[in-house]
Amino acid sequence: QLQLAESGGGLVQPGGSLRLSCKNSQYSLDYYAIGWFRQAPGKERELIASILWTAGTYYSDSVKGRFTISRDNAKNMVSLQMNSLKPEDTAVYFCAACPTCMTPSAARREADYTFWGRGTQVTVSS
């Protein structure tokens, strides 16, 4: 069972930055697609960024140009750098791993993400 752990959430002012991390301490993440999802109060969970094992990336329109997903296989970690944060970015952020997502289109299907972290809260407020 692949267990993922998110870290790096917190309270930040509008326009500020945060860097989220997703790690697994037991198994290599090298050949998994990793996605970052978020769920705001009263809203459905949405995929905002994903990265394939080939390092190909996807971003939702809501975060494109502001967020950057990257992976460091040596550290067994995937990060999400979030810049120019807005109040509407407030949500619980989850990372998830897909063992079968080999293409960009496959990595957009939430149902294919098998392993999930517990989430980290990001609050953007002045």
N, C-alpha and C positions, 0 to 999 in steps of 0.2 A: 504494500500500500504506500503510494507516494504521498507524503505529507508536506504541504507547502505552508510557509509562514511569511506573512507580510509584515513590514515594518516601515516606519517613516512618516506615518500620518500625524496630524496635529492641527492646530489652529494657526491660520495665516491670514494676513490682511489682503484685500484685493490688490492685484498686481504683483503679489509675492510669488515665491517659488517653494516647492517641496520636492523631495526625491523619495519615491517609494522603492522598496526592495522586496523581492520574492525569492526565498531560499528554500532549499531542501538539504538537510544535513546528512541524509543517508545514501541517496541515489543521485546519479548524474542526471542533469536536465538536458544534456547535450542534444538528444534526439527527440525532444518533445517540442511541440509548438506551445508557446506560453501566451496566454491572453490576460489582459487587464480589463476587468469589468467594474462597473460601479452601479450602485443603487441608491437613489435619492429617496427621501421619505415620500411615500405615496406614489412612487413611480416604479416601473418595471426595471429589472436589471438590464444593463446594456453593455455591449462590448465597445470599448473605446480604443483599444490598441492590441495588436498581436504581433508576434515575431516567430517565424518559422525556424527550424533547426539550421536552415540555410542562411538565416539572418534576414530574409525577406520580411518586410513589415507592412502593416495595415494600420490606418488611423481613421476613426470616425470623423465626420465633418466638424463635429462639435469641438474637437481637440486638435485637429490638424494645424500644424504651424506653431502650436504652443507646447505640446507634449512630445517627448521622444522616448521610445522604448529601445532598450539595448540589452544585450546579454553578455555576460562574462563567464565563459565556460570554466575558466580556471578557478573561479570563486563559486561556481555552481549557483549563479545568481542572475536574475533578470531584474532590471531596474526600469522605473518610469520617472523620467525627469519632467516635472510639471512647472511651467513658467506662465507668467501673465495670468495667474489664477483669478477666477471670477466667482462671485457668490453662487452662481448656478453650478459650479463644480463641486459644491458641497454634497458629499455622499459617503457611503461606505464603499471602499475600494477593495476588490478581490482579485487575486491572481489565480489562474487555473491552468492546468496542463492537459494537452491533447496528445495522446500517443500516436494517433492515426492521421493527424492533419499534416499532409505533405504539400498541399497547395494553398495559395492565398484564399481561394473560395472556401475550401474546407475549414480553414482556420477562422472563418466568420460564423460558423455554426455553433452556437452555445451548447447544443445537445451533445456535441462531440467532445466537449471538455469533461474529462473523467474525474480529475482530481482537483480539489478546491482548497484554498486557504480559508481562514475564518474571517478575514477582512480587517481593514484598518480605517478608522474614521478620518476623513479630511473635512475640515470646516473652514470656509473662506468667509471672513466677516471682519468688519471694522469695529 
